[in-house]
């Protein structure tokens, strides 16, 4: 069952409102993502709102819809199609090839973050939501969830950022 839109809006507002005062987990370091010249995209916010509604959706390799389960690229494709009307398809590596490269410091809500998690470039993708956090569908623990870019596992595997907005 999906959370009501109002509840999603409140949760997202709280997450994005935390940008001014990031809470640190023990062992993590502050994540510095500047507020550069790129404006925040309305479609980017729509992507984030939609993604928040998929938290705890089950993982399934090759999964392309929440009913059957999602993998990372299937989650991105599904959300971008429904929330922004954009056809973003293929593996994480194919999605990376089609997005416009941006600096990590220029990340805005709805942009994509890519990682090398399988000794293969661009083997995992997530959606940046703000406050140095991203939502993704990892195979570990088998659920769509939010993690921080500064978590040691992801910090050492971060490869690139891409956008489909602007």
DSSP file (Angstrom, degrees, kcal/mol; ACC not computed):
  #  RESIDUE AA STRUCTURE BP1 BP2  ACC     N-H-->O    O-->H-N    N-H-->O    O-->H-N    TCO  KAPPA ALPHA  PHI   PSI    X-CA   Y-CA   Z-CA
    1    1 A X              0   0    0      0, 0.0     2,-0.2     0, 0.0     0, 0.0   0.000 360.0 360.0 360.0 134.4    0.0    0.0    0.0
    2    2 A X        -     0   0    0      1,-0.1     2,-0.2    52,-0.0    52,-0.1  -0.498 360.0-110.8 -82.5 147.7    1.4    3.5   -1.0
    3    3 A X        -     0   0    0     50,-0.2    -1,-0.1    -2,-0.2     5,-0.0  -0.497  44.4 -95.4 -71.4 146.4    1.7    6.3    1.5
    4    4 A X     >  -     0   0    0     -2,-0.2     4,-2.1     1,-0.1     3,-0.2  -0.283  32.1-115.2 -60.6 150.6   -0.7    9.2    0.9
    5    5 A X  H  > S+     0   0    0      1,-0.2     4,-2.5     2,-0.2     5,-0.2   0.861 114.7  55.8 -57.1 -39.9    0.7   12.1   -1.1
    6    6 A X  H  > S+     0   0    0      1,-0.2     4,-2.2     2,-0.2    -1,-0.2   0.922 107.7  48.3 -61.0 -44.1    0.5   14.5    1.8
    7    7 A X  H  > S+     0   0    0     -3,-0.2     4,-2.6     1,-0.2    -1,-0.2   0.905 110.8  51.3 -63.7 -40.8    2.6   12.2    4.0
    8    8 A X  H  X S+     0   0    0     -4,-2.1     4,-2.8     1,-0.2     5,-0.2   0.909 108.8  51.7 -60.9 -42.0    5.2   11.8    1.2
    9    9 A X  H  X S+     0   0    0     -4,-2.5     4,-2.5     2,-0.2    -2,-0.2   0.911 111.0  47.4 -61.6 -42.6    5.3   15.6    0.9
   10   10 A X  H  X S+     0   0    0     -4,-2.2     4,-2.3     2,-0.2    -2,-0.2   0.931 112.8  48.3 -64.9 -45.6    5.9   16.0    4.7
   11   11 A X  H  X S+     0   0    0     -4,-2.6     4,-2.4     1,-0.2    -2,-0.2   0.927 113.8  46.8 -61.4 -45.3    8.6   13.3    4.7
   12   12 A X  H  X S+     0   0    0     -4,-2.8     4,-3.1     1,-0.2     5,-0.3   0.909 110.2  52.9 -64.8 -41.0   10.4   14.8    1.7
   13   13 A X  H  X S+     0   0    0     -4,-2.5     4,-2.4    -5,-0.2    -1,-0.2   0.906 110.5  48.4 -60.4 -41.1   10.1   18.3    3.2
   14   14 A X  H  X S+     0   0    0     -4,-2.3     4,-1.0     2,-0.2    -1,-0.2   0.914 113.5  46.8 -65.3 -42.6   11.8   17.0    6.4
   15   15 A X  H  < S+     0   0    0     -4,-2.4     3,-0.5     1,-0.2    -2,-0.2   0.943 117.8  41.0 -64.2 -47.8   14.5   15.3    4.5
   16   16 A X  H >< S+     0   0    0     -4,-3.1     3,-1.5     1,-0.2    -2,-0.2   0.827 109.8  59.5 -72.6 -30.0   15.3   18.3    2.3
   17   17 A X  H >< S+     0   0    0     -4,-2.4     3,-0.9    -5,-0.3    -1,-0.2   0.754  93.8  67.0 -66.4 -23.4   14.9   20.7    5.2
   18   18 A X  G >< S+     0   0    0     -4,-1.0     3,-1.2    -3,-0.5    -1,-0.3   0.531  73.3  93.8 -74.6  -4.5   17.7   18.8    6.9
   19   19 A X  G <  S+     0   0    0     -3,-1.5     3,-0.5     1,-0.3    -1,-0.2   0.840  80.6  55.0 -57.5 -34.1   20.1   20.1    4.2
   20   20 A X  G <  S+     0   0    0     -3,-0.9    -1,-0.3     1,-0.3     2,-0.2   0.725 120.2  27.7 -74.5 -20.8   21.1   23.0    6.4
   21   21 A X  S <  S-     0   0    0     -3,-1.2    -1,-0.3    -4,-0.2    -2,-0.1  -0.594  80.4-160.5-142.2  77.2   22.1   20.9    9.4
   22   22 A X        -     0   0    0     -3,-0.5     2,-0.4    -2,-0.2    -3,-0.1  -0.341  11.9-138.6 -65.0 133.3   23.3   17.5    8.3
   23   23 A X        -     0   0    0     -2,-0.1     2,-0.4    -5,-0.1    -1,-0.1  -0.749  19.6-143.7 -87.6 137.4   23.2   14.8   11.0
   24   24 A X        -     0   0    0     -2,-0.4     2,-0.2     4,-0.0     6,-0.1  -0.840   1.5-138.2-107.2 138.5   26.3   12.6   11.0
   25   25 A X    >   -     0   0    0     -2,-0.4     3,-2.1     4,-0.1     2,-0.1  -0.564  45.3 -84.8 -81.4 156.4   26.4    9.0   11.8
   26   26 A X  T 3  S+     0   0    0      1,-0.3    -1,-0.1    -2,-0.2     3,-0.1  -0.417 117.6  20.1 -63.5 135.9   29.3    7.8   13.8
   27   27 A X  T 3  S+     0   0    0      1,-0.3    -1,-0.3    -2,-0.1     2,-0.3   0.361 102.0 108.6  87.9  -5.9   32.3    7.2   11.6
   28   28 A X    <   -     0   0    0     -3,-2.1    -1,-0.3   123,-0.1     2,-0.3  -0.690  58.7-138.5-102.3 159.7   31.0    9.3    8.7
   29   29 A X        -     0   0    0    121,-0.3    -4,-0.1    -2,-0.3   121,-0.1  -0.762  35.6 -81.7-111.8 160.9   32.3   12.6    7.6
   30   30 A X        -     0   0    0     -2,-0.3     2,-0.6     1,-0.1    -1,-0.1  -0.328  41.2-137.1 -61.3 140.1   30.4   15.7    6.5
   31   31 A X        -     0   0    0    100,-0.1     2,-0.8     2,-0.1    -9,-0.1  -0.876  13.8-155.7 -99.2 124.5   29.3   15.6    2.9
   32   32 A X        +     0   0    0     -2,-0.6     2,-0.5   100,-0.0    -2,-0.0  -0.878  23.8 161.6-108.5 108.9   29.9   18.8    1.1
   33   33 A X        -     0   0    0     -2,-0.8    72,-0.1    73,-0.1    98,-0.1  -0.956  30.7-143.9-122.8 109.3   27.6   19.3   -1.9
   34   34 A X        -     0   0    0     -2,-0.5     2,-1.1     1,-0.1    -2,-0.0  -0.150  17.8-116.1 -71.6 165.1   27.6   23.0   -2.7
   35   35 A X        +     0   0    0      2,-0.0    71,-0.1    71,-0.0    -1,-0.1  -0.658  52.0 176.1 -99.0  74.6   24.6   24.9   -4.0
   36   36 A X        -     0   0    0     -2,-1.1    70,-0.0    69,-0.7    -3,-0.0   0.333  47.2 -74.2 -66.6-159.9   26.2   25.7   -7.4
   37   37 A X  S    S+     0   0    0      2,-0.1     2,-0.4     0, 0.0    -1,-0.1   0.588  94.5 106.2 -83.3 -11.2   24.6   27.5  -10.3
   38   38 A X        -     0   0    0      1,-0.1     2,-0.1    69,-0.0     3,-0.0  -0.545  67.9-132.9 -71.5 126.1   22.3   24.7  -11.5
   39   39 A X        -     0   0    0     -2,-0.4     2,-0.3     1,-0.1    -2,-0.1  -0.428  25.1-102.0 -74.5 154.4   18.6   25.4  -10.6
   40   40 A X        -     0   0    0     -2,-0.1     2,-0.3     1,-0.1    -1,-0.1  -0.603  39.4-128.3 -74.7 134.9   16.5   22.7   -9.0
   41   41 A X     >  -     0   0    0     68,-0.4     4,-1.8    -2,-0.3     5,-0.2  -0.660   3.8-141.0 -88.7 137.4   14.2   21.1  -11.5
   42   42 A X  H  > S+     0   0    0     -2,-0.3     4,-1.9     1,-0.2    -1,-0.1   0.905 109.0  51.7 -58.6 -41.7   10.5   20.7  -10.9
   43   43 A X  H  > S+     0   0    0      1,-0.2     4,-2.4     2,-0.2    -1,-0.2   0.854 103.6  58.6 -64.9 -33.6   10.7   17.3  -12.5
   44   44 A X  H  > S+     0   0    0      1,-0.2     4,-2.1     2,-0.2    -1,-0.2   0.915 106.2  47.6 -60.6 -43.3   13.5   16.4  -10.2
   45   45 A X  H  X S+     0   0    0     -4,-1.8     4,-2.8     2,-0.2    -1,-0.2   0.893 109.5  53.3 -64.9 -38.9   11.3   17.0   -7.2
   46   46 A X  H  X S+     0   0    0     -4,-1.9     4,-2.4     1,-0.2    -2,-0.2   0.908 108.0  51.3 -61.7 -40.9    8.5   15.0   -8.8
   47   47 A X  H  X S+     0   0    0     -4,-2.4     4,-2.6     2,-0.2    -1,-0.2   0.923 111.5  47.0 -60.3 -45.7   11.0   12.1   -9.3
   48   48 A X  H  X S+     0   0    0     -4,-2.1     4,-2.3     2,-0.2    -2,-0.2   0.928 111.0  51.0 -64.9 -45.3   12.0   12.3   -5.6
   49   49 A X  H  X S+     0   0    0     -4,-2.8     4,-1.0     1,-0.2    -1,-0.2   0.931 113.5  45.5 -56.0 -46.7    8.4   12.4   -4.4
   50   50 A X  H >< S+     0   0    0     -4,-2.4     3,-0.7     1,-0.2     4,-0.3   0.914 110.6  53.3 -65.2 -42.7    7.6    9.4   -6.5
   51   51 A X  H >< S+     0   0    0     -4,-2.6     3,-1.9     1,-0.2     4,-0.3   0.873 101.3  60.2 -60.7 -38.1   10.7    7.5   -5.3
   52   52 A X  H >< S+     0   0    0     -4,-2.3     3,-1.1     1,-0.3    -1,-0.2   0.830  97.9  59.7 -60.9 -30.9    9.8    8.1   -1.7
   53   53 A X  T << S+     0   0    0     -4,-1.0    -1,-0.3    -3,-0.7   -50,-0.2   0.608 100.4  56.9 -72.1 -11.1    6.6    6.2   -2.2
   54   54 A X  T X  S+     0   0    0     -3,-1.9     3,-2.3    -4,-0.3    90,-0.3   0.390  72.7 131.5-101.8   2.1    8.6    3.1   -3.2
   55   55 A X  T <  S+     0   0    0     -3,-1.1    90,-0.2    -4,-0.3     3,-0.1  -0.322  76.1  20.1 -56.6 136.2   10.7    2.8    0.0
   56   56 A X  T 3  S+     0   0    0     88,-2.7    -1,-0.3     1,-0.3     2,-0.1   0.414  86.3 145.4  79.1   3.0   10.6   -0.8    1.2
   57   57 A X    <   -     0   0    0     -3,-2.3    87,-2.3     1,-0.1    -1,-0.3  -0.481  57.2-101.4 -64.6 141.1    9.6   -2.2   -2.2
   58   58 A X  B     -A  143   0A   0      8,-0.3    12,-2.3    85,-0.2     2,-0.3  -0.263  30.2-119.8 -68.0 150.9   11.2   -5.5   -2.7
   59   59 A X  B     +b   70   0B   0     83,-1.9     2,-0.3    10,-0.2    12,-0.2  -0.686  32.5 170.8 -88.1 141.8   14.3   -6.1   -4.8
   60   60 A X    >   -     0   0    0     10,-1.1     3,-2.9    -2,-0.3     2,-0.1  -0.898  38.4-114.1-149.8 124.4   14.3   -8.4   -7.8
   61   61 A X  T 3  S+     0   0    0     -2,-0.3     3,-0.1     1,-0.3    10,-0.1  -0.347 107.0   9.9 -56.2 127.8   17.1   -8.7  -10.3
   62   62 A X  T 3  S+     0   0    0      1,-0.3    -1,-0.3    -2,-0.1     2,-0.1   0.463  94.3 155.1  79.8   1.4   15.8   -7.4  -13.6
   63   63 A X    <   +     0   0    0     -3,-2.9     8,-1.8     1,-0.1    -1,-0.3  -0.396  20.6 175.4 -68.8 135.7   12.7   -6.1  -11.9
   64   64 A X  E     +C   70   0B   0      6,-0.2     2,-0.3     1,-0.2     6,-0.2   0.341  60.6  42.8-123.7   3.9   11.0   -3.2  -13.7
   65   65 A X  E >> S-C   69   0B   0      4,-1.2     4,-1.9     1,-0.1     3,-0.5  -0.994  76.7-119.8-149.7 152.7    7.8   -2.6  -11.6
   66   66 A X  T 34 S+     0   0    0     -2,-0.3    -8,-0.3     1,-0.2     4,-0.1   0.793 108.2  61.0 -64.7 -28.7    7.0   -2.4   -7.9
   67   67 A X  T 34 S+     0   0    0      1,-0.2    -1,-0.2     2,-0.1     3,-0.1   0.898 117.3  29.8 -65.8 -39.0    4.5   -5.3   -8.0
   68   68 A X  T <4 S-     0   0    0     -3,-0.5    -2,-0.2     1,-0.3    -1,-0.2   0.678 125.4 -95.9 -90.9 -20.2    7.2   -7.8   -9.2
   69   69 A X  E  <  - C   0  65B   0     -4,-1.9    -4,-1.2    -7,-0.1     2,-0.4  -0.320  35.7-112.3 114.4 157.8   10.1   -6.1   -7.5
   70   70 A X  E     -bC  59  64B   0    -12,-2.3   -10,-1.1    -6,-0.2     2,-0.2  -0.948  12.2-158.5-127.9 143.4   12.7   -3.6   -8.7
   71   71 A X     >  -     0   0    0     -8,-1.8     4,-2.6    -2,-0.4     5,-0.2  -0.604  47.8 -90.3-103.1-179.9   16.4   -3.6   -9.3
   72   72 A X  H  > S+     0   0    0     65,-0.5     4,-2.0    -2,-0.2     5,-0.1   0.921 125.4  38.6 -62.0 -48.2   18.4   -0.3   -9.4
   73   73 A X  H  > S+     0   0    0      1,-0.2     4,-2.6     2,-0.2    -1,-0.2   0.864 115.5  53.8 -72.6 -33.7   18.0    0.5  -13.1
   74   74 A X  H  > S+     0   0    0    -11,-0.2     4,-2.5     2,-0.2    -2,-0.2   0.886 108.1  51.1 -63.5 -38.8   14.4   -0.8  -13.2
   75   75 A X  H  X S+     0   0    0     -4,-2.6     4,-2.6     2,-0.2     5,-0.2   0.936 111.5  46.5 -62.8 -47.5   13.6    1.5  -10.3
   76   76 A X  H  X S+     0   0    0     -4,-2.0     4,-2.8     2,-0.2     5,-0.3   0.935 114.2  47.7 -61.6 -47.2   15.1    4.5  -12.1
   77   77 A X  H  X S+     0   0    0     -4,-2.6     4,-2.0     1,-0.2    11,-0.3   0.928 113.8  47.4 -59.2 -46.5   13.4    3.7  -15.4
   78   78 A X  H  X S+     0   0    0     -4,-2.5     4,-2.3    -5,-0.2     5,-0.2   0.931 116.0  43.2 -62.0 -48.4   10.0    3.2  -13.7
   79   79 A X  H  X>S+     0   0    0     -4,-2.6     4,-3.2     1,-0.2     5,-0.6   0.929 113.2  50.0 -67.7 -46.7   10.2    6.4  -11.6
   80   80 A X  I  X>S+     0   0    0     -4,-2.8     6,-2.2    -5,-0.2     4,-1.4   0.886 113.0  48.3 -61.3 -37.7   11.5    8.6  -14.4
   81   81 A X  I  X5S+     0   0    0     -4,-2.0     4,-0.9    -5,-0.3    -2,-0.2   0.958 120.5  34.7 -65.5 -50.5    8.7    7.4  -16.7
   82   82 A X  I  <5S+     0   0    0     -4,-2.3    -2,-0.2    -5,-0.2    -3,-0.2   0.874 127.3  34.5 -76.5 -38.5    5.9    7.9  -14.3
   83   83 A X  I  <5S+     0   0    0     -4,-3.2    -3,-0.2    -5,-0.2    -2,-0.2   0.817 135.5  17.4 -89.1 -32.4    7.0   11.0  -12.4
   84   84 A X  I  <<S-     0   0    0     -4,-1.4    -3,-0.2    -5,-0.6    -2,-0.2   0.470  92.7-121.6-121.1  -5.5    8.8   12.9  -15.2
   85   85 A X     << +     0   0    0     -4,-0.9     2,-0.4    -5,-0.5    -4,-0.3   0.780  65.9 138.7  68.4  25.4    7.5   11.4  -18.4
   86   86 A X        -     0   0    0     -6,-2.2     2,-1.0    -7,-0.1    -1,-0.2  -0.886  53.6-136.3-108.3 134.0   11.1   10.5  -19.4
   87   87 A X        +     0   0    0     -2,-0.4     2,-0.6    -3,-0.1   -10,-0.1  -0.778  34.3 164.5 -88.0 102.2   12.1    7.3  -21.1
   88   88 A X        +     0   0    0     -2,-1.0     2,-0.3   -11,-0.3    -7,-0.2  -0.953  18.4 163.5-120.5 105.7   15.3    6.3  -19.3
   89   89 A X        +     0   0    0     -2,-0.6     2,-0.2     5,-0.1   -15,-0.1  -0.794  18.6  43.4-129.4 165.1   16.0    2.6  -20.0
   90   90 A X  S    S-     0   0    0     -2,-0.3   -13,-0.2     4,-0.1    -2,-0.0  -0.499  87.6 -29.1 104.0-170.6   18.6    0.0  -20.0
   91   91 A X     >  -     0   0    0     -2,-0.2     4,-2.6     1,-0.1     5,-0.2  -0.174  68.4 -96.8 -72.3 171.7   21.3   -1.1  -17.5
   92   92 A X  H  > S+     0   0    0      1,-0.2     4,-2.3     2,-0.2    31,-0.2   0.903 127.7  51.6 -56.9 -41.5   22.9    1.3  -15.0
   93   93 A X  H  > S+     0   0    0     29,-0.2     4,-2.0     2,-0.2    -1,-0.2   0.891 109.9  48.3 -64.9 -39.9   25.8    1.7  -17.5
   94   94 A X  H  > S+     0   0    0      2,-0.2     4,-1.4     1,-0.2    -2,-0.2   0.903 111.0  50.5 -67.0 -40.4   23.5    2.5  -20.4
   95   95 A X  H  X S+     0   0    0     -4,-2.6     4,-1.2     1,-0.2     3,-0.3   0.915 109.4  52.0 -62.0 -42.2   21.6    5.0  -18.3
   96   96 A X  H  < S+     0   0    0     -4,-2.3     3,-0.4     1,-0.2    -2,-0.2   0.898 106.7  53.3 -61.1 -41.4   24.9    6.6  -17.4
   97   97 A X  H  < S+     0   0    0     -4,-2.0    -1,-0.2     1,-0.2    -2,-0.2   0.826 111.8  45.7 -63.2 -31.4   25.9    6.9  -21.1
   98   98 A X  H  < S+     0   0    0     -4,-1.4    -1,-0.2    -3,-0.3    -2,-0.2   0.639  98.2  84.7 -90.5 -15.0   22.7    8.7  -21.9
   99   99 A X  S  < S-     0   0    0     -4,-1.2     2,-0.5    -3,-0.4    65,-0.2  -0.452  86.1-106.5 -84.5 161.1   22.7   11.2  -19.0
  100  100 A X  E     -D  163   0C   0     63,-2.8    63,-1.9    -2,-0.1    65,-0.1  -0.772  38.8-118.2 -87.1 123.3   24.5   14.5  -19.1
  101  101 A X  E     +D  162   0C   0     -2,-0.5     2,-0.3    61,-0.2    61,-0.2  -0.332  37.9 177.1 -61.7 138.5   27.6   14.4  -16.8
  102  102 A X  E     -D  161   0C   0     59,-1.9    59,-0.6    -2,-0.0     2,-0.1  -0.955  33.8 -99.1-135.8 157.5   27.6   16.8  -13.9
  103  103 A X    >   -     0   0    0     -2,-0.3     3,-1.7     1,-0.1     4,-0.2  -0.438  32.0-118.7 -71.0 150.5   30.0   17.4  -11.0
  104  104 A X  G >  S+     0   0    0      1,-0.3     3,-1.5     2,-0.2    -1,-0.1   0.861 116.0  59.9 -56.3 -36.1   29.2   15.8   -7.7
  105  105 A X  G 3  S+     0   0    0      1,-0.3   -69,-0.7   -72,-0.1    -1,-0.3   0.658 100.4  56.9 -67.9 -15.3   29.0   19.3   -6.3
  106  106 A X  G <  S+     0   0    0     -3,-1.7    -1,-0.3   -71,-0.1    -2,-0.2   0.315  75.8 136.0 -99.0   7.0   26.2   20.2   -8.7
  107  107 A X    <   -     0   0    0     -3,-1.5     2,-0.3    -4,-0.2   -71,-0.1  -0.287  29.3-177.7 -59.2 137.8   23.8   17.4   -7.7
  108  108 A X    >   -     0   0    0     22,-0.1     3,-2.4    20,-0.1    20,-0.2  -0.919  42.3 -71.9-130.2 157.2   20.2   18.4   -7.3
  109  109 A X  T 3  S+     0   0    0     -2,-0.3   -68,-0.4     1,-0.3    20,-0.2  -0.238 121.5  26.7 -51.7 132.0   17.2   16.3   -6.3
  110  110 A X  T 3  S+     0   0    0     18,-3.1    -1,-0.3     1,-0.4    54,-0.1   0.174  91.0 123.0  97.9 -16.1   16.2   13.9   -9.0
  111  111 A X    <   -     0   0    0     -3,-2.4    17,-2.9    17,-0.2    -1,-0.4  -0.280  62.4-112.7 -70.9 165.6   19.7   13.6  -10.5
  112  112 A X  E     -FE 127 162C   0     50,-2.8    50,-2.3    15,-0.2     2,-0.4  -0.810  20.9-158.7-107.6 142.8   21.4   10.2  -10.7
  113  113 A X  E     -FE 126 161C   0     13,-2.5    13,-2.3    -2,-0.4     2,-0.3  -0.955  11.6-155.5-118.8 139.7   24.4    8.9   -8.8
  114  114 A X  E     -FE 125 160C   0     46,-2.7    45,-3.2    -2,-0.4    46,-1.2  -0.892   9.7-174.2-122.8 145.8   26.4    5.9  -10.1
  115  115 A X  E     -FE 124 158C   0      9,-2.5     9,-1.6    -2,-0.3     8,-1.3  -0.922  29.8-128.0-136.0 156.3   28.6    3.4   -8.3
  116  116 A X        +     0   0    0     41,-2.4     3,-0.2    -2,-0.3     5,-0.1  -0.881  46.2 149.0-102.8  96.6   31.0    0.6   -9.0
  117  117 A X        +     0   0    0     -2,-0.8    -1,-0.1     3,-0.3     4,-0.1   0.458  69.1  42.2-109.1  -3.8   29.6   -2.2   -6.8
  118  118 A X  S    S-     0   0    0      2,-0.5    -1,-0.1    -3,-0.1     3,-0.1  -0.040 119.1 -92.6-133.2  32.1   30.5   -5.3   -8.8
  119  119 A X  S    S+     0   0    0      1,-0.2     2,-0.3    -3,-0.2    -3,-0.1   0.853 101.9 105.8  54.6  35.1   34.0   -4.5  -10.0
  120  120 A X  S >  S-     0   0    0     -5,-0.0     3,-0.9     0, 0.0    -2,-0.5  -0.980  80.2-106.6-144.8 127.4   32.3   -3.1  -13.1
  121  121 A X  T 3  S+     0   0    0     -2,-0.3    -5,-0.1     1,-0.2   -28,-0.1  -0.230 100.6   5.4 -55.0 140.6   32.0    0.6  -13.9
  122  122 A X  T 3  S+     0   0    0      1,-0.1    -1,-0.2   -30,-0.1   -29,-0.2   0.881  81.1 144.9  52.9  47.5   28.5    2.0  -13.5
  123  123 A X    <   +     0   0    0     -8,-1.3     2,-0.3    -3,-0.9    -7,-0.2   0.521  63.2  37.2 -92.2  -5.7   27.1   -1.2  -12.0
  124  124 A X  E     -F  115   0C   0     -9,-1.6    -9,-2.5   -32,-0.1     2,-0.3  -0.998  64.2-170.4-146.5 144.3   24.7    0.5   -9.6
  125  125 A X  E     +F  114   0C   0     -2,-0.3    12,-0.5   -11,-0.2     2,-0.3  -0.980   5.9 174.7-135.6 146.1   22.5    3.6   -9.8
  126  126 A X  E     -F  113   0C   0    -13,-2.3   -13,-2.5    -2,-0.3     2,-0.5  -0.903  32.3-108.9-140.8 170.8   20.5    5.6   -7.4
  127  127 A X  E     -FG 112 135C   0      8,-2.8     8,-2.6    -2,-0.3   -15,-0.2  -0.916  29.5-130.0-107.8 121.8   18.4    8.9   -7.3
  128  128 A X  E     + G   0 134C   0    -17,-2.9   -18,-3.1    -2,-0.5     6,-0.3  -0.505  26.3 177.9 -69.3 132.8   19.9   11.8   -5.4
  129  129 A X  E     -     0   0C   0      4,-2.6   -20,-0.2     1,-0.4     5,-0.2   0.478  46.8 -94.3-116.4  -5.1   17.3   13.2   -3.0
  130  130 A X  E >  S+ G   0 133C   0      3,-1.0     3,-1.8   -22,-0.1    -1,-0.4  -0.397  98.0  69.2 112.2 167.7   19.2   16.0   -1.2
  131  131 A X  T 3  S-     0   0    0      1,-0.3     3,-0.1  -115,-0.2  -100,-0.1   0.836 127.2 -65.3  52.6  37.4   21.2   16.3    2.0
  132  132 A X  T 3  S+     0   0    0      1,-0.2    17,-2.8    16,-0.1    18,-0.5   0.759 109.2 124.5  59.1  27.5   23.9   14.0    0.5
  133  133 A X  E <   -GH 130 148C   0     -3,-1.8    -4,-2.6    15,-0.2    -3,-1.0  -0.822  39.4-170.7-116.4 155.9   21.3   11.1    0.4
  134  134 A X  E     -GH 128 147C   0     13,-2.7    13,-2.5    -2,-0.3     2,-0.4  -0.983  17.4-135.2-142.7 154.4   20.1    8.9   -2.4
  135  135 A X  E     +GH 127 146C   0     -8,-2.6    -8,-2.8    -2,-0.3     2,-0.3  -0.908  37.7 152.6-110.1 138.0   17.4    6.4   -2.8
  136  136 A X  E     - H   0 145C   0      9,-2.5     9,-2.4    -2,-0.4     2,-0.6  -0.949  48.1-114.3-156.9 171.9   18.1    3.1   -4.5
  137  137 A X  E     - H   0 144C   0    -12,-0.5   -65,-0.5    -2,-0.3     7,-0.2  -0.779  39.3-177.0-116.3  83.2   17.3   -0.6   -4.9
  138  138 A X        -     0   0    0      5,-0.6     5,-0.3    -2,-0.6     4,-0.1  -0.517  31.0-136.8 -81.2 149.6   20.3   -2.5   -3.6
  139  139 A X  S >  S+     0   0    0     -2,-0.2     3,-1.0     3,-0.1     2,-0.3   0.819  85.7  89.2 -72.4 -29.1   20.3   -6.3   -3.8
  140  140 A X  G >  S+     0   0    0      1,-0.3     3,-0.5     2,-0.1    -2,-0.2  -0.554 107.4   3.2 -69.9 128.6   21.8   -6.3   -0.2
  141  141 A X  G 3  S-     0   0    0     -2,-0.3    -1,-0.3     1,-0.2    -2,-0.1   0.361 105.0-117.7  70.0  -3.8   18.9   -6.4    2.3
  142  142 A X  G <  S+     0   0    0     -3,-1.0   -83,-1.9    -4,-0.1     2,-0.3   0.664  74.9 101.0  57.8  29.9   16.5   -6.6   -0.7
  143  143 A X  B <  S-A   58   0A   0     -3,-0.5    -5,-0.6    -5,-0.3     2,-0.3  -0.997  76.9-103.8-144.7 147.2   14.5   -3.4   -0.3
  144  144 A X  E     +H  137   0C   0    -87,-2.3   -88,-2.7   -90,-0.3     2,-0.3  -0.544  59.9 155.1 -64.7 131.6   14.4    0.1   -1.8
  145  145 A X  E     -H  136   0C   0     -9,-2.4    -9,-2.5    -2,-0.3     2,-0.4  -0.920  43.6-102.4-152.8 174.1   16.0    2.4    0.8
  146  146 A X  E     +H  135   0C   0     -2,-0.3     2,-0.3   -11,-0.2   -11,-0.2  -0.894  37.4 170.0-107.3 135.3   17.8    5.6    1.5
  147  147 A X  E     -H  134   0C   0    -13,-2.5   -13,-2.7    -2,-0.4     2,-0.3  -0.869  31.2-108.6-134.1 171.2   21.6    5.8    2.1
  148  148 A X  E >   -H  133   0C   0     -2,-0.3     3,-1.2   -15,-0.2     6,-0.3  -0.804  13.7-135.0-103.8 143.6   24.2    8.5    2.4
  149  149 A X  T 3  S+     0   0    0    -17,-2.8     9,-0.2    -2,-0.3   -16,-0.1   0.777 107.9  58.0 -62.4 -25.8   26.9    9.2   -0.2
  150  150 A X  T 3  S+     0   0    0    -18,-0.5  -121,-0.3     4,-0.1    -1,-0.2   0.553  74.0 117.5 -85.8  -8.0   29.3    9.5    2.7
  151  151 A X  S <> S-     0   0    0     -3,-1.2     4,-3.2     1,-0.1     3,-0.4  -0.393  78.0-119.2 -57.0 136.6   28.6    6.0    4.0
  152  152 A X  H  > S+     0   0    0      1,-0.2     4,-1.7     2,-0.2     5,-0.1   0.845 109.8  53.2 -53.6 -40.7   32.0    4.2    3.7
  153  153 A X  H  4 S+     0   0    0      1,-0.2     4,-0.4     2,-0.2    -1,-0.2   0.941 118.5  34.2 -60.3 -48.3   30.7    1.5    1.3
  154  154 A X  H >> S+     0   0    0     -3,-0.4     4,-1.2    -6,-0.3     3,-0.6   0.841 112.0  60.8 -79.2 -33.5   29.2    4.1   -1.2
  155  155 A X  H 3< S+     0   0    0     -4,-3.2     3,-0.3     1,-0.2    -1,-0.2   0.886 108.0  45.2 -60.3 -39.1   31.9    6.8   -0.7
  156  156 A X  T 3< S+     0   0    0     -4,-1.7    -1,-0.2    -5,-0.3    -2,-0.2   0.631 118.6  43.1 -80.7 -12.1   34.6    4.4   -1.9
  157  157 A X  T <4 S+     0   0    0     -3,-0.6   -41,-2.4    -4,-0.4    -2,-0.2   0.429  79.2 125.6-112.2  -2.0   32.5    3.2   -4.9
  158  158 A X  E  <  + E   0 115C   0     -4,-1.2   -43,-0.3    -3,-0.3     3,-0.1  -0.357  25.7 166.8 -60.8 134.2   31.1    6.5   -6.1
  159  159 A X  E     -     0   0C   0    -45,-3.2     2,-0.3     1,-0.4   -44,-0.2   0.752  49.3 -26.3-115.7 -45.8   31.8    7.0   -9.8
  160  160 A X  E     - E   0 114C   0    -46,-1.2   -46,-2.7   -57,-0.1    -1,-0.4  -0.985  42.6-125.9-165.8 166.9   29.8    9.8  -11.3
  161  161 A X  E     -DE 102 113C   0    -59,-0.6   -59,-1.9    -2,-0.3     2,-0.3  -0.966  25.3-176.6-125.4 145.3   26.7   11.9  -11.4
  162  162 A X  E     -DE 101 112C   0    -50,-2.3   -50,-2.8    -2,-0.4     2,-0.3  -0.956   8.2-156.7-137.8 155.5   24.3   12.4  -14.3
  163  163 A X  E     -D  100   0C   0    -63,-1.9   -63,-2.8    -2,-0.3   -52,-0.1  -0.964  18.7-171.5-131.7 152.9   21.3   14.5  -15.0
  164  164 A X  S    S+     0   0    0     -2,-0.3     2,-0.2   -65,-0.2    -1,-0.1   0.183  70.4  85.1-118.5   9.0   18.4   14.3  -17.4
  165  165 A X              0   0    0      1,-0.1   -65,-0.1   -65,-0.1    -2,-0.1  -0.669 360.0 360.0-110.5 165.8   17.1   17.7  -16.5
  166  166 A X              0   0    0     -2,-0.2    -1,-0.1  -126,-0.0  -127,-0.0   0.323 360.0 360.0  98.1 360.0   17.9   21.3  -17.7
